[in-house]
Amino acid sequence: MANLFVLNVAGMVAPLAADKNANRLIGLAVQRLAGDAAPAAVEVPDGDALRAALFTRVAAGEVAAADAAAELKAIDAQIAAAVAASKAEPAVLLLAGEPATGAEIKRAFRGAESGTSVEIASLDGERTGAITMFRV
């Protein structure tokens, strides 16, 4: 038994696409619903520039040397968080009104019955649709 995924977009009478590969169909849904509104990449701050600015403030007497150590740790934590966020899979569509990655959309069908539909939308919520899974 195989799965067949069908993409319907609001405002269209016929299904937009059908595919046995869920990842491919989700990719197509992202293209059709999100268009040019692709998720923005997380920008990792320039750690050297932040540290240099801190040392300049210490040298100018604006920040005490003891406080600089805590600020350095905060800079390192900020950079580590940004790096982790940049490596994470970004949300591509809304699933039931919540931002979801492609994997989360695919997981919505795990163990589901034939004919199960999930409501999807562009991240801005302007364009909506549904993906329906059939067991064939």
Legacy VTK file of the C-alpha trace (Angstrom):
# vtk DataFile Version 3.0
C-alpha trace
ASCII
DATASET POLYDATA
POINTS 136 float
0.000 0.000 0.000
1.325 3.447 -0.897
0.356 6.962 0.081
-0.831 9.578 -2.381
-0.727 13.208 -1.237
-3.021 15.754 -2.905
-2.576 19.539 -2.633
-5.639 21.773 -2.813
-5.327 25.558 -2.694
-8.162 27.859 -1.701
-9.782 29.510 -4.698
-9.013 26.643 -7.103
-11.626 24.069 -8.041
-9.290 21.209 -9.001
-6.381 19.881 -6.964
-3.144 21.708 -7.719
-0.886 18.646 -7.502
-0.656 15.038 -6.416
2.468 13.095 -5.560
3.485 9.879 -3.810
6.443 11.720 -2.265
5.297 13.853 0.687
8.497 15.905 0.777
8.141 16.859 -2.876
4.483 17.827 -2.428
5.263 19.891 0.695
8.009 21.651 -1.283
5.503 22.438 -4.017
3.016 23.690 -1.422
5.675 26.023 -0.024
6.379 27.362 -3.524
2.697 27.900 -4.346
1.563 29.292 -1.012
4.628 31.150 0.239
5.856 32.438 -3.125
8.600 34.985 -2.591
7.910 35.200 1.131
10.532 32.591 1.973
11.553 32.341 5.616
14.234 34.859 6.510
17.622 33.436 7.355
18.876 33.955 10.877
21.772 36.372 10.890
24.706 35.420 13.115
26.195 38.519 14.754
29.865 39.326 14.235
31.381 38.207 17.532
34.702 39.926 16.901
32.975 43.263 16.288
30.864 42.882 19.440
33.924 42.015 21.540
35.943 44.880 20.043
33.112 47.318 20.857
33.030 45.994 24.429
36.785 46.398 24.854
36.533 49.943 23.477
33.886 50.710 26.097
36.093 49.211 28.823
39.083 51.263 27.650
36.949 54.419 27.645
35.825 53.694 31.209
32.164 53.189 30.288
32.166 49.578 31.532
34.021 48.241 34.566
36.432 45.391 33.930
34.455 43.150 36.306
31.267 43.788 34.341
33.050 43.123 31.055
33.474 39.437 31.915
29.708 39.032 32.294
29.100 40.917 29.052
31.622 38.686 27.239
29.683 35.621 28.421
26.457 37.218 27.215
28.027 37.907 23.800
29.184 34.289 23.558
25.717 33.046 24.516
24.093 35.353 21.947
26.393 34.062 19.204
25.862 30.417 20.195
22.071 30.887 20.138
22.219 32.562 16.719
24.412 29.778 15.300
22.014 27.124 16.620
19.020 28.992 15.185
20.727 29.331 11.792
21.231 25.557 11.629
17.645 24.719 12.603
15.113 23.928 9.908
12.973 27.039 9.451
9.205 27.064 9.505
7.901 26.936 5.941
4.096 27.036 6.320
1.420 27.378 8.964
-0.055 24.071 10.106
-3.329 24.551 11.984
-2.357 28.193 12.488
1.108 27.479 13.953
4.471 27.803 12.130
5.689 24.363 11.060
8.692 22.846 9.326
8.342 20.463 6.410
9.056 17.538 8.741
6.280 18.613 11.124
3.787 18.790 8.264
4.809 15.314 7.126
4.512 14.012 10.709
0.883 15.185 10.815
0.050 12.221 8.564
1.882 9.570 10.600
-0.579 6.842 11.560
-3.499 8.725 10.007
-6.376 7.150 8.123
-6.855 7.432 4.370
-8.546 10.701 3.475
-6.922 12.667 6.304
-6.469 16.369 5.487
-4.339 18.995 7.162
-4.957 22.707 6.751
-1.898 24.681 5.664
-1.278 28.361 4.964
1.494 30.710 3.963
3.471 32.089 6.899
1.646 35.402 6.568
-1.698 33.543 6.579
-2.894 35.143 3.331
-2.974 32.012 1.136
-4.486 28.781 2.432
-4.821 25.223 1.282
-4.968 21.613 2.384
-2.957 18.483 1.875
-4.936 15.256 1.851
-3.398 11.804 2.129
-4.976 8.757 0.512
-3.800 5.177 0.900
-3.813 3.525 -2.514
LINES 1 137
136 0 1 2 3 4 5 6 7 8 9 10 11 12 13 14 15 16 17 18 19 20 21 22 23 24 25 26 27 28 29 30 31 32 33 34 35 36 37 38 39 40 41 42 43 44 45 46 47 48 49 50 51 52 53 54 55 56 57 58 59 60 61 62 63 64 65 66 67 68 69 70 71 72 73 74 75 76 77 78 79 80 81 82 83 84 85 86 87 88 89 90 91 92 93 94 95 96 97 98 99 100 101 102 103 104 105 106 107 108 109 110 111 112 113 114 115 116 117 118 119 120 121 122 123 124 125 126 127 128 129 130 131 132 133 134 135
